[in-house]
Amino acid sequence: MRRAKQVRAAQTPSEPQLAVAGTDFLLSIVEAHHTRRNGNVIPMDSGLKAQQELDKIETQIARLEALEGQSEETRRQVQQLHERVNDLRREVTSHLNAWERTNIARHPQRPYTLDYVERIFTDWSEIHGDRGFRDDPAIVCGMARFHGQEVMIIGQQKARDAKQRVFRNFGMPHPEGYRKALRIMRIAEKFGRPILTFVDTDGAYPGIDAEERGQGEAIARNLLEMSRLEVPVIATVIGVGGSGGALAIAVADRVLMMENAVYSVISPEGCASIMWRDASKKELAAEAMKITAKDMSQLGCVDAVIPEPPGGAHTDHAAAAEMLDHALAQHLGELGKLSTHDLLETRYQKFRKMAQFFQAEA
């Protein structure tokens, strides 16, 4: 009798084994709804739904890893689950449409400017105020070192909790934010430091008080002054690049764009409301506006597209920062070889030729 009980106990799956089996079953369901068959992708209701299901599965995998009493075989199975999730994320992400990428660019867990600053730079020292009105927390500026080289950093900053969102004004800068950025650019030029900017805003703040303090003039002034800065400037669209509020810190020698970022003059909802009087047609508007990184690259509006971890930058901040770090180092090294004259001329020609799709015959 005792031996029979021992045999049954040995044959009964442990808690980790049961959890692995359950997670494997859920992952198999997601795979069945989003796999290639005869070269065609069979999607779920949307790529975003697949991403949400994979997020839940990853949460279960994290709980699996925390369970005690795991055998070597169980740990191997958990690692295989990780790999399958990553492979499926790559498959799903590669077939997202423009609206789905817009939602990833807006993801609340996506890394913001200060998340990249923390992971890429050292000796960060923030600078506040425009020396005219006040400090604008929607734009962060400061000095730092990038692989030992002194640089100036300017970036639009969003937030994740309600209190910080109000403090950062939802990442929508006031005119004093752009004037603060311009002040930092002039300091960078004075001391010969490259400027790295990070674009992530739905647009400049459109309030009456901002207009009274010269919002349009502040943006226009930045466009003018950035075009003739005598130091290398690299701008990276890390999330949402919306309207002139984004371009005001993106007149650069190199404009980079994260794989799932979007760059547009207006939001898809706003475009749909104007064009069709119907904001629900936002998906159609997003596709027509050509706002994805791939579209921007094909149109010649950005110089390079930076890949993201499977599923998007919000799934792995460290990996996203590492990819951005590599791209910044490469482009900064190339710009450092140019003379001031060549730097200014190349920058001028870059924006002069933008959106020029044909050349009239003589």
C-alpha positions in Angstrom: 0.0 0.0 0.0 2.8 2.4 1.0 4.6 1.6 -2.2 1.5 2.3 -4.3 1.1 5.7 -2.7 4.7 6.5 -3.5 4.2 5.5 -7.1 1.1 7.6 -7.4 2.9 10.6 -5.8 5.8 10.2 -8.3 3.4 10.2 -11.2 1.4 13.2 -10.0 2.6 16.4 -11.7 4.1 19.0 -9.4 2.7 22.5 -9.2 5.4 24.0 -11.5 4.7 21.3 -14.1 1.0 22.0 -14.0 1.6 25.7 -14.4 3.9 25.1 -17.3 1.4 22.9 -19.0 -1.4 25.5 -18.6 0.8 28.3 -19.9 1.9 26.2 -22.8 -1.8 25.5 -23.7 -2.7 29.2 -23.6 0.3 30.1 -25.8 -0.7 27.3 -28.3 -4.1 29.0 -28.7 -2.5 32.3 -29.5 -0.1 30.7 -31.9 -3.0 28.9 -33.6 -4.8 32.2 -34.2 -1.7 34.0 -35.5 0.5 31.8 -37.6 1.7 31.5 -41.2 -0.2 29.1 -43.5 0.9 28.7 -47.1 2.8 32.0 -46.8 -0.3 34.0 -45.6 -0.6 35.4 -42.1 -3.8 34.4 -40.3 -4.2 37.3 -37.8 -6.3 37.5 -34.7 -9.0 40.3 -34.5 -6.0 42.7 -34.4 -2.3 42.7 -33.7 -3.0 44.6 -30.5 -5.2 41.8 -29.2 -2.4 39.4 -29.8 0.0 41.7 -27.9 -2.4 41.8 -25.0 -2.7 38.1 -24.8 1.0 37.7 -24.9 1.4 40.2 -22.1 -0.9 38.1 -20.0 1.1 35.0 -20.9 4.4 36.7 -20.0 2.9 37.6 -16.6 2.1 33.9 -16.0 5.7 33.0 -17.1 7.1 35.5 -14.5 5.0 33.8 -11.8 6.3 30.4 -13.0 9.9 31.6 -12.6 9.1 32.6 -9.0 7.8 29.1 -8.0 9.9 27.0 -5.7 10.9 23.4 -6.3 11.5 23.7 -10.0 13.4 20.9 -11.7 16.0 21.4 -14.4 13.5 20.2 -17.0 10.9 22.7 -15.7 13.3 25.6 -16.0 14.2 24.5 -19.6 10.5 24.5 -20.5 10.0 27.9 -19.0 12.9 29.2 -21.2 11.3 27.6 -24.2 8.1 29.5 -23.4 10.0 32.7 -23.3 11.5 32.0 -26.7 8.1 31.2 -28.2 6.6 34.4 -26.9 9.4 36.4 -28.3 9.1 34.7 -31.7 5.4 35.3 -31.8 5.8 38.9 -30.8 8.2 39.5 -33.7 5.7 37.9 -36.0 2.8 40.0 -34.7 4.7 43.2 -34.7 6.0 42.8 -38.3 2.4 42.8 -39.5 0.9 45.7 -37.5 -0.9 48.4 -39.4 -0.4 52.1 -38.9 -3.1 52.5 -36.3 -1.9 49.6 -34.3 1.6 51.1 -34.3 0.1 54.4 -33.2 -1.3 52.6 -30.2 2.1 51.0 -29.4 3.7 54.5 -29.7 1.2 55.7 -27.1 1.6 52.8 -24.7 1.9 54.1 -21.2 4.8 51.7 -20.3 6.8 52.8 -23.3 10.2 54.3 -22.3 10.3 58.1 -22.1 13.2 60.5 -22.4 14.4 60.1 -18.8 14.2 56.3 -19.0 16.7 56.5 -21.9 18.8 59.0 -20.1 19.1 56.7 -17.1 20.2 53.8 -19.2 22.4 55.3 -21.9 24.1 58.4 -20.3 26.2 59.1 -17.3 26.8 62.2 -15.1 23.3 63.6 -16.0 22.7 67.1 -14.6 19.4 68.7 -15.4 19.1 72.4 -16.3 15.9 74.3 -15.5 14.2 77.5 -16.7 14.1 79.7 -19.7 15.5 82.7 -17.9 12.4 84.6 -19.0 9.2 83.2 -17.4 9.5 79.8 -15.7 10.6 76.2 -16.0 8.5 73.8 -18.2 8.6 70.2 -16.9 7.2 69.0 -20.3 10.7 69.4 -21.7 13.8 68.2 -19.8 17.2 69.5 -20.6 20.7 68.9 -19.2 24.3 68.0 -19.5 25.6 64.4 -19.6 28.3 62.1 -20.9 27.8 59.7 -23.7 30.6 57.1 -23.8 32.8 59.6 -22.2 31.9 62.5 -24.5 30.2 65.5 -23.1 26.8 66.2 -24.7 23.6 68.2 -24.2 20.3 66.4 -24.0 16.9 67.9 -24.7 13.7 65.8 -24.6 10.0 65.9 -24.3 8.9 64.1 -21.2 5.6 62.3 -20.5 4.5 60.5 -17.3 2.7 57.4 -16.1 0.7 58.3 -13.0 -2.0 61.0 -12.8 0.0 63.4 -10.6 3.1 63.3 -12.8 1.0 63.7 -16.0 -0.5 66.9 -14.7 3.0 68.1 -13.6 4.4 67.3 -17.1 1.3 68.7 -18.8 0.9 65.4 -20.6 4.1 66.0 -22.5 2.8 69.1 -24.2 5.3 72.0 -23.9 4.5 75.6 -23.3 6.5 78.3 -25.1 8.9 78.6 -22.2 9.8 74.9 -22.7 10.9 75.6 -26.2 12.8 78.7 -25.1 14.5 76.7 -22.4 15.5 74.2 -25.1 16.9 77.0 -27.3 18.9 78.3 -24.3 20.5 74.9 -23.8 21.3 74.7 -27.6 23.1 78.0 -27.4 25.1 76.8 -24.4 26.0 73.6 -26.3 27.1 75.6 -29.3 29.2 77.9 -27.1 31.1 75.0 -25.6 31.1 72.8 -28.7 29.0 70.0 -27.4 26.8 67.8 -29.6 23.1 68.0 -29.0 20.9 64.9 -28.7 17.1 65.5 -28.7 14.3 63.0 -27.9 10.9 63.7 -29.5 7.8 62.4 -27.8 4.7 64.7 -27.7 1.2 64.8 -29.1 1.9 68.5 -29.9 2.6 71.8 -28.3 0.1 73.0 -25.6 -2.7 74.8 -27.4 -4.1 76.8 -24.4 -4.8 80.5 -24.5 -2.1 81.3 -22.0 0.5 79.6 -24.2 -0.7 81.5 -27.2 -0.5 84.8 -25.3 3.1 84.0 -24.4 4.0 83.4 -28.1 3.8 79.6 -28.7 4.0 80.0 -32.5 6.9 82.4 -32.3 8.8 80.1 -29.9 8.5 77.1 -32.2 9.4 79.2 -35.3 12.4 80.6 -33.5 13.7 77.1 -32.7 13.3 76.0 -36.3 15.4 79.0 -37.4 18.1 78.7 -34.8 18.4 74.9 -35.0 19.0 75.1 -38.8 22.2 77.1 -38.2 23.7 75.5 -35.0 27.4 74.9 -35.5 27.5 71.6 -33.6 26.1 68.1 -34.5 22.5 67.6 -33.7 20.8 64.2 -33.6 17.0 63.9 -33.0 15.3 60.7 -32.2 11.5 60.1 -32.4 11.0 57.7 -29.5 7.2 57.7 -29.3 4.7 60.1 -30.8 6.1 63.0 -32.9 3.1 65.3 -33.2 2.9 68.6 -35.2 5.3 71.5 -35.0 5.7 70.8 -31.3 7.8 67.9 -32.2 9.7 69.5 -35.1 10.7 72.4 -32.8 13.5 70.1 -31.4 14.0 67.9 -34.5 15.7 70.1 -37.0 18.8 67.9 -36.9 21.7 66.6 -39.0 20.3 63.1 -38.4 16.7 62.3 -37.6 16.2 58.7 -36.2 13.0 57.0 -35.4 12.2 54.0 -33.2 10.5 51.1 -35.1 7.1 51.6 -33.5 7.1 55.4 -33.2 4.9 57.6 -35.3 5.6 61.0 -36.8 2.8 63.3 -38.1 1.5 66.8 -38.3 -1.8 65.8 -36.7 -3.2 62.8 -34.8 -5.2 60.2 -36.8 -8.3 61.1 -34.9 -7.9 64.8 -35.7 -7.2 64.1 -39.4 -10.3 61.9 -39.6 -12.5 64.5 -37.9 -11.3 67.1 -40.5 -11.4 65.0 -43.6 -14.5 62.8 -43.0 -16.2 64.6 -40.1 -15.9 61.3 -38.3 -13.2 60.5 -35.7 -14.0 56.8 -35.9 -12.2 56.6 -39.2 -8.9 57.1 -37.4 -7.5 53.8 -38.7 -8.1 54.8 -42.3 -6.5 58.2 -41.6 -3.5 56.6 -39.9 -2.9 54.5 -43.0 -3.3 57.4 -45.4 -1.1 59.8 -43.5 2.0 57.5 -43.8 3.1 58.1 -40.2 5.0 55.0 -39.4 8.8 54.7 -39.2 8.8 52.6 -42.4 6.8 55.2 -44.3 8.9 58.1 -43.0 12.1 56.3 -44.1 10.7 55.7 -47.6 9.7 59.3 -47.9 13.1 60.5 -46.8 11.9 62.3 -43.7 14.1 60.2 -41.3 17.6 58.9 -41.8 17.4 55.6 -39.9 14.9 53.3 -38.2 16.0 51.8 -34.9 14.7 48.3 -34.2 12.8 47.6 -31.0 12.6 44.4 -28.8 9.9 41.9 -29.7 6.5 43.4 -29.1 7.8 47.0 -28.7 10.1 49.1 -26.6 7.7 48.9 -23.6 8.4 45.1 -23.2 12.1 45.6 -22.5 13.4 49.1 -21.7 17.0 47.9 -21.3 17.1 46.3 -24.7 15.5 49.3 -26.4 18.0 51.6 -24.8 20.9 49.3 -25.9 19.6 49.5 -29.5 19.3 53.3 -29.3 22.7 53.6 -27.7 24.3 51.8 -30.6 22.6 53.9 -33.2 23.4 57.2 -31.5 27.1 56.2 -31.2 27.3 55.3 -34.9 25.7 58.5 -36.2 27.5 60.8 -33.7 30.8 59.3 -34.8 30.0 60.0 -38.4 28.9 63.6 -37.8 32.1 64.2 -35.7 34.2 63.8 -38.9 32.5 66.7 -40.7 33.7 70.3 -40.7 31.4 73.0 -39.5 30.9 74.2 -43.1 30.0 70.7 -44.3 27.7 70.1 -41.3 25.7 73.2 -42.0 25.5 72.6 -45.7 24.5 69.0 -45.3 21.8 70.0 -42.8 20.4 72.7 -45.1 20.3 70.4 -48.1 18.6 67.6 -46.1 15.6 69.7 -45.2 15.6 71.6 -48.5 15.2 68.4 -50.5 12.6 66.9 -48.1 9.2 66.1 -49.8 10.8 66.9 -53.2 9.5 64.0 -55.3 10.3 65.2 -58.8 12.6 67.6 -60.6 11.4 69.9 -63.4 13.2 69.6 -66.6 15.4 72.5 -67.8 
